[in-house]
């Protein structure tokens, strides 16, 4: 079958390789399908361009998908309107975190023929086989669709792929890799090419604001991950790998094994990952540094003990402080993620977060504090509906979640204006602190150039 995948434009200067679709494309190609990629993300094509493209070309299947978010929602609505206007014969399939929690709403809103729920590799393979052979799709697990009476049918959810190593590597060769390799990450050099990867899928923790739909954690083997890193280095000269999965450091044991085998492989590559501060111990961090880790992104979320318990974070402020100090001592930059407005938080909660960031920020990234958002699928979303703070998915995306930096649902005792005023005050301090450090650094470079006659200076560049 002729299959087109539309990669939505996220408005980024450098787009991030779409790993989810990259894996699905690889599986479908192995099964004999003819794949075309429409890179709206890279070329920033307008909806008029997409309409003209679809009008000039015919496909059996048009697929797309994205994560949850106000921008992604509106982009998906726009794409679906163009698809249905330009292509009346192609089967339109939408997947990803955006549509998975509320398939009935999205199959109506997007006028899709099928919604793929959760992981798409096996579901898309089976669904396309059934469609190609004109067989019934009633037994295909992991899909939602409309029956002849226009009723939304949700088939049984598909079991998660347990043996992650069995999934073929993403189909990089079908994508404009020279663009994706320009991605900039913390502590990367101008001449280093970067690529994103997954070391596993899922997470063992259950924070109340997380809309991840998968239960538990399914790791790839260390050998399998390192093999992919080696391929990326040999084929694309990648020097920096950004692990985008929720938790490479899912345990001390797993991270230790990975680092030891990576050191043994002697790939000489930088990498970053997501970690948990309760695992941020000196011995492990020193080993990670030796293995090439230069940045660990941490979900701190709050420096208020009550809020941490209410959000089911499974962390204490003591663990957070110790973990960050250990990370800095090991010579690794920490990524600080703090949100505000969860159940039980007050303005003092926000102030504690600001004080923490001002004390420990190493200025490797500009970090601001965003309001907590109850995305469909997360426990906080259902709590908000139960308490009457919002009605449903439509109310969330059409009326509440209009911007990730503005309040969607207020779980505090503050008024909305007080809430936004407090965030303005907090982030003004953080932004000023970051740019003050940037100015001091730039002036230090200038002094080293002109006073010390630094002949290695290469210009005042942003990258």
Secondary structure, DSSP 8 states (H G I E B T S, - for coil): -EEEEEE-----SS----HHHHHHHHHHHHTT-EEEEEEHHHH---HHHHHHHHHH---SEEEEE--SSHHHHHHHHHHHHHHHHH-SSSEEEEESHHHHTTHHHHHHHS--SEEE-S--HHHHHHHHHHHHTT---TT-TTEEEE-TTS-EEE-------S-GGGS----GGGS-HHHHTT---TT--TT-EEEEE-SEEEES---TT------EEEE--HHHHHHHHHHHHHHH-EEEEEE-SS-S-S-HHHHHHHHHHHHHHT---EEEEEE-GGG--HHHHHHHHHTTEEEEEEEEE-S-HHHHHHTT----HHHHHHHHHHHHHTT-EEEEEEEE--TT--HHHHHHHHHHHHHH--SSS----EE----TTSHHHHHHHHTTS--SHHHIIIII-S-TTS-SS--SSS-HHHHHHHHHHHHHHHHHHHHHHHHHHHHHHHHHHHTT--TT---S---
